[in-house]
Amino acid sequence: MSEVIRTDAAPAPVGAYPHARRVGNLLFLSGVGPRQPGDNAIPGNVHDAGGRLVSYDIEAQCRQVFANVRTILEASGAAWTDLVDITVFLTDMQRDFATYNRLYAEHFAGVDACRTTLGINALPTPIAIELKCVAALAPTPG
């Protein structure tokens, strides 16, 4: 059994994919970034007059991406504590890891998910962090 999940409560995906997909007892979230629902603004991004990104606030982006993950989990009938595996992509590991790691510890207290954090060169939009998550859910009745 497979179920595609889309929700208007989270920012729209930036490509042709759903927010999540449930397969059996597993829920796979597509890459989730820190865009705000509704207006797709990226918290903490500062642009120059030409529209080029000149700075960003990793703390603001972390808080928003964690909120977006929670929204998608809830829309899927899952809970924060159902998370079992989290892959995190940071565009500047050296600059941002300590702040991200501190906020992760605050937001994910009590969640014993496996975690991998990768430093990468870029993401598809001007964001500094993206999460890819897997949750284990109770079997569906039937």
N, C-alpha and C positions, 0 to 999 in steps of 0.2 A: 504494500500500500504506500502511496506517495501523495503528499498534499503540498501545494504551492501556497505560500503565505505572502500577501501584500497588505500593507496598511497605510492609510492616509495620515496616521499619527506620527509616522517617522518620515524623514526626508526621502524623496523619491530616489530610487537608484539612478546612477549616472549612466547606466547602460541597459541593455536588454536582458535583465535578470530580475528575479523576485527578491524580496527582502530575506526570505528563508524558504526552506523546503524540509518537510518532515518525511522521513523514510523509516517506517516501523517505529521504533522507540527513539530514534535519533532525530534531532533537529539541527540542521546546518544553516547557519546564517551566512549570507553573502558578506563580502567586505563592507564594514560599516565605518563611515567617516564621521567627522564632527560637524557636518552641516546642520543648520537649524531647520526643524520642520516648518513648512509654510513658505519661508522666503529663501531658503537654501544659503543664507549668509553663513560665513565661516567665522565663528567667534575668535576675536583676537587678531585677525588678519588686518594689516595696515598696508595700504597701497599708495603709490605716489600718483602725481597728477596724470601720468600716462597709463595708469592702471596696473603697473608692475608691483608685485608683492615686495615690500621692503622689510617687513618684520611680522612676527606672529607671536602669540602667547600660548605656549604649550599647555599651561595649566587650564586655560579656558577651553582649549581643544580637547584635552583629556576629559574634563567634566562633561562636555557635550557628547563626545563619542560614547562615554559610559551611559549617559541618559538615553542615547539612541539605541544602544544594545538592549537596555532594559525595556524600552518601548516595544521593540520587535519581539523580544521574548514574551512579553505580556500579550501582545497581539496573536502570538502563536500558541497561547495557553500554557506557557512555560514560566518558570520562576528563575530568579537570579541564581538561586542555589542549585538549579538543574545543570548549570554550566559544568562541563567536564574537560574541555580543551579550549584554550584561547591562544591564538597566534596574533602577535602585535607587530606592526610595521611602523618604524620610526624613520623619518627622513634625515634626522641628525642625532644619531645615537649619543655622541659625545656630549652635545649640548643639553639634550632633553631627557636622557635616561633617568637621572636622579629624581627629577620632578615627577616624571611619569611613574616611576617605581613607588614613590611616596604616596601619590594619589591612588595608584592601583591598590596598595596595601590598605588604604582607608576605605575605598569603595568595595573591595572584594573580600573584606574580613568575613570569615566563615565560609567562604567559597573555596573548596579544595580542588579547583580545576588545575590541570596541567597547563603550563604556560611556556611559550617560546616567544622571544623578542628578537626581531631582526632589524638591522640597520639597512636601509635601502636608499637608492639615489633619488627617487621621485615617486609620487603617486599620481593618478590620472587628473586630479584637480589640485589646486594649491592648498593642500592640507599637510600637516606634519605627522599625523597619526591615523592608523586604520586598524580595526580589529576584525579578525575572522574567528568565529566561535562555533562550538559544537555543544549541544545540550543533550542529556539523556532524560527522556520523559517516561512517565508511567505508560504502560500499554493502553491502547485505546480499547474501549469495551467492544465486544462483538466478536 
